[in-house]
Amino acid sequence: MKCYEELVARGLIAQVTDEEEIKKMVNEGKAVFYIGFDPTADSLHVGHFMALCLMKRLQMAGNKPIALLGGGTGMIGDPSGRSDMRQMMTKETIQHNVDCFKKQMSRFIDFSDGKALMVNNADWLLDLNYVEMLREVGAHFSVNNMLRAECYKQRMEKGLSFLEFNYMIMQSYDFYMLYQKYGCNMQFGGDDQWSNMLGGTELIRRKLGKDAYAMTITLLLNSEGKKMGKTQSGAVWLDPNKTSPFDFYQYWRNVGDADVLKCLRMLTFLPLEQIDEMDHWEGSQLNTAKEILAYELTKLVHGEEEAEKSQAAARALFAGQGSLEHMPSYQLKDEDFTEGKIDILSIVQKSGLASSRSDARRNVEQGGVSVNGTQVKDIKASYDKDAFTGEGMIVKRGKKNFMKVIL
């Protein structure tokens, strides 16, 4: 199966401006395409995962990815999919986040020998002259058309700042600059980015004439991909210091039954024939499919060794198979004990299973905490140091959050 047809079969393509031409370019390895990443944090999260996997697939087919880091647009913030304005970041914070993104992207994309590029739109956006920008770019945008864009319509009731209103123009200008500087002839983005992307295609044609070549494609379910990055306890990061490989594995191991095959198709590099064979799996077989998904994605992000450790720890914890050696652990210090004891609320809070002591108290009172398989409802329960020897104390909050607490 050719590259473009595989993208469609995996459920990755939602809309295109010229399918036949795009299909030809992608399948012949002639696409020079970009995907943008605004550095709103110091780590990529699983909401970026689909885009990174797509870039890897296209590069494997001979196409050239451009990872555009939004050092400039990050100064404003994308209003798409948001009900409020993003927090303003300093230049220093943005640069730090950009540096972190570069390291993580290199696990997915081969930047050697010009096979891919990583560029920062701060290079052309931060030095723009405002009046010149209005004359050269703003003149090509209709305010009426912009206000009809979904990304703006959903913000109009709560208030859309003029700062954010400029985001579409800046993103469009990115494509225009990438086209001229690097021969970028294609852009990918989430389905919530469609209006911004069409703005870039139109700007190229208006500025450079009808012969100028630029295509747009959006990713199916990329807005869902962003939601993938959030759980009840916060974001699921690709940085192992923010989300451990075990927790990353568990996140994917716990996807819904209805989503597991969709995730296998979109995010793993397993052959479609192998995934199609799982279409009729039910019951315990779906748990096997979830294990496969979790293992493959953990291997992709953290390497095969961490994937093996995470799978072994999960099986030991949930199925009683094997050692608990590799499950996440928290090490108590002597100063955490008072007169040789530590209470359950301190254990839950210090181990990171609760955000605060009051959060820990609420979980204990509601019956959501257990120690070594036994539910703990007494908020005054305390333990001496002997309880943390050997394999340690296995503390559970809710159905899916575990921590081995050792001394």
C-alpha positions, 0 to 999 in steps of 0.5 A: 500500500502506498503512503497516502493510501495508508494514511487514509486507511489508518484514519489520519486524513480528514480534509484536503484541498487537492487530493489527487495532486497531494496523493501524487506528491506524497507517494512520490516522496516530493512533499516538503511539509510542515507541522507547527508546535507552539512551545506552551510547556517544556515537554511535548505531550501525547496530544502531539503524538499523532503529528509526530507519528505522521511526520515519521511515516511521511519521512519514511516514504521519502518526504521531507518534514519541517518541524516549525517551533512557534517561538514567535506565535507562542508570544501570542497563543493560538485561540483555536479550541480554547474558551479563554486566553492563553497565559503570556510567557516570557521570551526566556520561557519560550526559548527553554521550551523550544530547546526541550522540544528539539531533544524530544522530536529527534526520537521520532524524526531524522534530522541528519543530512538535511532529511528534515528541518527544525526552524523557529518562526521567531526568526521572521516574526519577531523582527516584523515591522507592524505597518509593513506587515499590515500593508504586505499581509493584512491587506490580503485578509477579509475580516468578514471571512476571518470572523466566520472561522470556527476558531474565532466564532467559538470565542466571540461570546466570551471575548476575543482579544485583538492579540489573538485575532492576529494569530491566523495572519501570523500562521498564514505568514509562516507558510508563506515564509516556509514556502519561499525559504525552504520550498515547503509545498504542503502543510498539515494541522489539526481539524481545528486549524483548517481556517488558519491553513487555508489562509496560508495557502491563499496568502501564497497564491495572492502574493506569488501568483496562481502558479505558486504551489501550496497544499493543505491537509488536516489530520482527522481527530487531531482535536481528539489527539489534543484531548489525549494529552489530558487525564484527570490528574493532568497531562501525559508528557513525553518527558520521562521526568514528568510522566514516568514510562510506567505511567505512560504505559498505563495511560495507553493500557487503559484506553477505552475499548472503543478507542484501542483499534483506532489508536493502534491504526493511527499511532503505531507502526504495526502492519494494518493487516495485523491490526485488522485481524483484531477487529473481531476481538472481544472481552479479554482479547481487547485487553491483549490489544491494549497491552500491544498498544501500550507496549508499542507506544512506550517503545517508540517514546522511551525505548524497548528496555523501558517498554519491557520494564513497564509491561512487566511491572503492570503484569505483576501489579494487575495479574500477579505475574512476576516482580514489582521491581520496575513499577514507579516508586517513591523513597521516604526519608528519615525526616518524613517520620515523626517518632518512627511513624508516618500517617497515611495522608502524608504517604499519599501526598508525598508519593504524588498520588494526591496533589495536597494533604486535603486531596489525600484526606478526601480520597481516603475518606471516600474509600479510594485508597488501599495499602497492599490490597487493603482499603484504608478509610481511617485518616489517622492510620499510621505506619512504622518503618518496618512497613516499607522494608522488602518490596515496600508498601504498594499504595493505590489511589482509585483504580489505576494509580499505584506507587511503591513506597520504600524507605 
